Amino acid sequence: MSIAQKGALRWVALVILLTGGFMPPLDFFIVNVALSSIHERLGANPAQLQLVISGYASGYGVFLITGGRLGDLYGRKRCFLIGMAGFSMASLMCGLAASPMLLVVARVVQGAAAAVLLPQVLGTIRELFQNERELSRAMSAYGIMMGLAAAIGQFSGGALIQWNPMNLGWRAIFLLPLPICAVALAAAWKIVPETGGGRNVRLDLGGAGLISLSLAAIVVPLSEGREQGWPAWVFASLACAPFLVGAFLWHESRLSQKGGMPLVDLALLRIPSFRRGVLVATLFFFTTSFYLLFGLYQQEGRGLAPLEVGLAIVPYGVGLFAGPLISAPFVSLRPKLLAIGMGFQVTFYVAIGLLVALGVTGVPLSAAVFLAGLGQGVAFPRLFATVLGDVPPAQAGVAAGITNSALQIGAAISVAAIGSLFFVVLDGGTGERAYAHAFSIAQWTATAGLFLAMLIAIPARRGRPAEPRLRG
């Protein structure tokens, strides 16, 4: 029986895939709220705390494209299981870490495992749901999953720290999700069908090495630069990035001409919807700075406890969850939902900055946070549907990896640039007003990047273009 004939089983497989895919973004959101506890109970200094976040982001961002291609070549189910197992083991390592540096190492491993895991979710969805209507529904479910991760992650991080089950403290955020990982792993083994893979395949090790170095030359300095005071190695690394990317493109083109199997078939870049989607994705995750800076404003500026900080961001996660549900019935608007959602997000990002600048809290601020999240929830599934819609299924894994890499690069740029702007405006100030002023300026700057993404997303695709010929 073919995958397309398995009907309801595909939707069961989707639930399992989303359960596994839920863990990496949950981990991103849940750790942010636990940093103070890690500082107090593990003795981590500020530089090590930064590495707890950036180490995960670097491991994740560097290996995403390679992780996606591994699934295309050797089987997405197989790589999903390997990634899920690796992520679970790394979470256990994090929860048992006896020193800050052991925690950092475990976080890097966890990020690398997530880079193998997550592209298989999107790649398998693209393979299982090739009908445009079904693909849109599946991508909406993916968007709902991301919204749940945001809402549950922020809240549960603060709740677990305050509840402190079995006196685990911050360790609970890594150890308590392990049973969910085990269930997802067992269910995927039994139910998720294998997609991708083939005979006589060979990973392009040269391409994998070059693209990993290229991404590392961008993601690592942007993640580490601000905390280290922008040392010379940061600018040297960023200066090397264009040359590494050029070497990668030359290598891929040469390998393709020789009849080999390149890591990335450059014909992907000739698909207009894919090109546009990747550019929008890079700018779209400028939103990442919001989570960091809004948390700083609430915790350092207003003096809220971790649980209260988590509750303050919950409306955003609820909006992310509600957006795909609300927009799903509007079939005729699907080509425009990406731009519409971002337009909503831009409007209420501006409003959040204004409300914070004016000292308005409570229901008005929570409502604006919810509506901004709602806009992102409407746009997010359509972003992936736009990027993957015209990509042949055989290339879905690497296309998902490229898209997630673009998101990660956008996030790194946002956190580095907008975060630096925040601290420059703050200039050592203390108290709610100083933090509110710095947050508002940084928030409006990040919104400018999102506005540019919205403008790029506006042109609607009028018809399905002929697909460039791609290698499987």
N, C-alpha and C positions, 0 to 999 in steps of 0.2 A: 504494500500500500504506500503510495507516495505521500509526501508531506502535505501536499495540497488537498489530498483526499481524507485527511485525518480529522477534519472538521473541528469538533469541540475540543479534541485533544490539543490542538494548537493553542487554544485559549488557556487551557490548564498549564501548558508549557510556558505561556506568557506570564502567568502569575508566578510561577517558580523562578523564571528569569528575572522578573522585577523584584522578587524577594532577595535574590542574590545581588542584583544591581542596586538595591536599596542601601546596602551596607557601606560602600565607599562614601557616598555623599552624607549619610548619617554620621559617619566617623568624622568628616570634615566639620560639620556643624557642632557636634557634641563636644569636641575637644576645645573649641574656642572658649567655652564657658568654664572649662576645668583648669585653665592655665594658672589661676591664682592658687588653687589647691595643690597643683604640681609644684609650684614655687615653694609653698609652705611646707609640704609634707615630704617632698623628695629633695628639697634644697637646690632646685634648679635656678641658675642665675638668668637674667634677662636674655642673654645671648643664646643660652640653651633652650629657653622657652620659645624663642623665635625659630630655632632649629626643629623643635617638635612640630611646628606648623610647616615651615619651609622644607624640611626634610621629606615629609610626606608629599608635599606639592611637587618637589623636584623629582622624586622617584616615580611619581605618577606621570608627570608631564613628559619626562624624558623618554619613557618606554611605550607611550600610547600607540604610536604608529606601528612600531614593531609588534606590539601585542595584538593589534588588529590584524596585521598581515599573518601572524602565526595561526590565527583562527581560520583565515581564508585558505591557508595551505594545508594545515594539519588537522582541521576539524574544530568547529567552534564549540561544540559540546565538550570535547576533550580539553580545550584551553579554558573554558568556563570552569570546569571541575578543578583543573590545576590552579587557576587563579583564585577560586573560592577557598581551596585547601590552603594555599599559600597565605591568603589574607587572614584566614582563621588562625593559622599558626603564628603569624606576625602579631595579631591581636593578643594572643596568649603571651607572647614575648613582651609586648608592651605592658600588659597587666602585671607581669611578674618582674619587671625591670627593677634592679636593685640600685641603679645609679642613673643620673640624667643622661649620660652618654649612651648607656645601653638602651634607654628609651628612644633616643634619637636614632640609633642604628635600627631598632625595630620599626620605627616609623618610616624610615627609608625603604625597608623591605616591604612594609605594608603598602606603601605607595606603588612600588614596582608590581606587587601582586594585583593591586587594583587596576593597573594599566593592562594587565593580561585579562582580567575579569570583565571589565566594563564594556570594551568594544565588542565582546561576543554577544552581549545583550542586544545591542543595536543591530549588529550584523545578522544575528539569528532572526530578529523581528523582521528585518528587510527580506530575508529568505522565506520566512513562513507566511508573510502577508504581502503578496505581490499585487493584489488588487488595491487600487488607490484608496477606495473607501475603507477597506479593512485596515490598510496601513495607517490611515489617519486615525482610526479608532485605537489602534495599538500604540501609536505615538502619543495620543491623548492619555492613555494609561501610563505611559512612560513619564509624561509630564506630571500626572497625579502622584506617581511614586516620588519624583523629585520634590514635589510640594510637601508630601508627608515627611520626607527626610529632613527638610528644612524646619518644619513645625515641631516634629518629635525630637529632632536633634537638639535644637536650642532649648526647648523646655526640659527634656529629660536630662540634659547635661546639668543644668542648675538643680533639678529635682533630686538627681542621684547624689550630687555633692552635698546637698542639704540633708537628705534622708540618711546618707552614709550607711548603707546596708552592710552588716557584718564588719563594720569599721573598715571597709575597703577604701573609703575616700575616693580619690580620683581613679583608682584602679578599677572601680566598678564600671566605668564607661567602656572599658576594653573587655572585661571579663563577662559581664552579664549578657551581651549580645551573642556570645558564642553558641548557646543552644539554637538560636535562630539560624546561624551559619550552618550548623550540623544538619538541621532539618532541610534547609535549602540544598545542601550538598547531596544528601540521600535522595531527595525527591528528583533533583536534576539527573542523577545517575539512572533512575528508573524511567522517567517520563520524557525529558527533553530530547527531541530527535537530533541526530547528528546532521549538521549542514557544513558545507565547505569541505575542504580536504580533497585529495586526489592522489593519483599514482605518479611516481617519478617527480615529486615536487622537491624543491630545494630552496631554503631560505637564502635570500641575498644578504650574506653576512657583511659584505662591504657597504651596501646601502644601509643596512641596519646600524652599523657602526657610525657611519657618517651622519645619518639623521639623528641618532641619539646624541652625538657630540654637538650637532647644530642646536638641538633643543636645549641641551645642557648649557650651551654658551649663552642662551637667552634666558631660560627660566631660573637657573641658579643665581646669576648675578642680580637679577631683578628681585629675587626672593630674599637675598642676603645683603644687598648693597646698603639699604637704608640703616639697618641695625649696626652695620660695621662702619658707618660713616663714609660710604662711597670711596673705598680704597682704590688704588690704581688697577688692581687685578680685575675689578668689576668692568672698567671701561675697556681694558685689554680684551677681556672675554667677549664683550658685546661687539667690539671691532672685528673680532675673528668670525663672528656669526655669519655675515654675508659671504665670506670666502668658503666657509664650510657648507653653506647651503648651495653655493655655486658648484662646489666639488661634488655634492650629492646629486644635483641635477645632471651634471656631466656624466657621472658614473651610471645613473639610471638610463640616460639616453643611449650611452655606449652599449650597455648590457642588453637593452631592448633591440638595438640594431644587430647585435650578434645572435639574436634568437634566444636569449636567456630569459629568466623570470625575475624582473626587477621588483624591488620591494614596493614601489609605487609606480603603476603604469601612468606615465605622464599624460596619456590621453584623458585621464580623469579631469585634468585641468582645462580641457577643451569643452567640458560640459558646463554651459552657462549657469545653470541653477546651482551646480556644485561650487563653482568659483564664487558666485555672489553669496551663497550661504556660508562659506568659510570666512569670507571677509566680514560678513555680518556677525558671525559667531565670535570673532576676535574682539569686536567692539561690544558685543552683547554682554560679555562677562566683565565689563567695566563695573557692573553692578556688584562685584565681589567686595569692593571697598566699603560698600554700604554696611554689610554685616559687621566688619571689623570696627568701623568708625562709630556706628550707632551704638555698638556695645561699649566702646570706650566712653562715649558721651554719657550713657546711662550709668556705667559702673564708676568711672573716675570723676565725671562731672557732677552727676546727681547723687552719687554715693549709694546706688542700689545694690542689694545683695545678689549673688549669682542667680537664685531662683527668680527674683524680680526682673533681672536682665533677660533671662530666658522668656519670661511671660511678656515682656515688652516687644520681643521680636516675633512672638507666636502669630499675631495677626498677619504678618507677611507670609508665613508658611501656610496659614489657612487660605490666604488669597491664592498662593501658588497651587494649592490643592483644588480650590474651587474653579480656577480659571479654565482648565480643560473640560470640566463638567459643564460649565455654563456655555462655553463656545461650541461644544460638540454638535448640537442640533443645527447650527448655522452652516449647512453644507455649502450653500451658494457663496458664502463669504470666505471659504477656506483659503483661496489664494491671497486674500487681503488680511487674514488674521494676524500674520506676523507683524505687519506694519501697524495694524490697529492696536494690537496688544502693546507694542513698544510705545505707541503714541500715548496710551493710557499710563504706561509706566513713567514716561518722561514727564507728563503733567503732574503726577502725584509725587515724583521725586523732587520736582521743584517745590511743590507744596510742603513736603516734609522739611526741606531746608528752610523754608519761610517760617513754618510753625516753630521749629526749634530756635531760629533766630529771634522770634518774638517771645520766646519763653512759654509757648502754649504746649501743655501736656494733656494727659487724660484722653477722653474720648475723641476729640478732634485729631490728635496725633495718631492714635491707634487706628482711626478710620482711614487716614491718609496712608499709613503703613499697609493696611489691608488692601486698599485699592491699588497701590503700587505693586504689591505681590500678585494681585488679581491680573494686572496687565502682563506681568512676566509669565504668569500661568497660562494666559491665552497665547502668548507668543512662543513659548518654549517648545511645545510639541510641533508647531508649524516650522520652527527653525530646523529641526531634524528631518521633518517631512520634506522640506525644501532641499536640504543638502542631499538626502538619500533617494529622493523620489525618482531621479533619472539615472541613478547609478546601477549598473548591472549587479544582480545579486552576488555574483562571484567576487565582486570587488567591495562588497558592503562592509566587511570587517575593517579593511584598511581605510576606507572612506570614513567610517565611524571614528577610527583612531585619529585621522587627520582633523576631523571636526572637533573632537575632544581636546586635541593638542592646541587647536586655535583658541578654544575656550580657556584652556589653562594658561596660554600665553597672554591672552587678554586679562585674565585674573591676576597674573603676576605683574603685568604692566600697571594695572589699576592699583593694586596694593602698594607697589613700590612708589609710583608717581603720586597718586592721590594721597597715600599715607604720608609721604614726605611733605606734601603741601599742607596737610593737616597739622603736622608738628611744627612746620615753619610758621604758620599762622598762629598756632598756640603759643610759640615762643616762650615756653616755660611757665605759662600762665596756669592758674589753678581756679577751681570753682566752676559752677555751672555756666556762668556767662562766658567765661573764656573758652570752655569746651564747646558751648553752643555756637559761638562765632566761628571757631575753627571748623566745626562739623559742617556748618551751612556753606562756607566757601568751598570746602572739599566736595560736598554733596553736589553742588551746582556744577562744579568742574567735571565730575564723573558723569553727570547728566548730559553734558555737551557731547561726550563720546557716544552715549546711548542715542542721542538725537541724530547724530551722523549715521549710526547704524539704521535707524528708522528710515532716514531718507534713502539709503541704499536699498532697503527692503521694499520700498513702495512700488516700483515697476512690477506689475503682475505678469506672470508667464501666460502667454496667449495660447500656446499649444505645446505639445510634447515634442521637443526637437529630436531629430534623428540621433541615435546614440553612437558616439564614436566607437570604433572597434577596439575592444579592450581584451587583454589577455586574462585568462582565468587564474 
